Amino acid sequence: MADIKYEICEELGSISENSKGWSRELNLVSWNDRPAKYDLRDWAPGHEKMGKGLTLTAEEAKALRDILNKLDI
């Protein structure tokens, strides 16, 4: 498998941490030198390893925000 190049352009926040010290974070990440997208995934301390995650364009992030704002949580 080819190496995946990534750059965390902006750390936006952590929403949880598991017992192994990995944290679920929302960041702006550029994958393979492409424009940065909103990215939600688990990261090891120091960001040297990552779990599977979800990337969203700005439009998708806005749509998700609108859906979450409608929920009674």
Helices and strands as residue ranges (DSSP letters): E 6-17, E 23-31, E 37-43, G 45-47, E 50-56, H 58-70
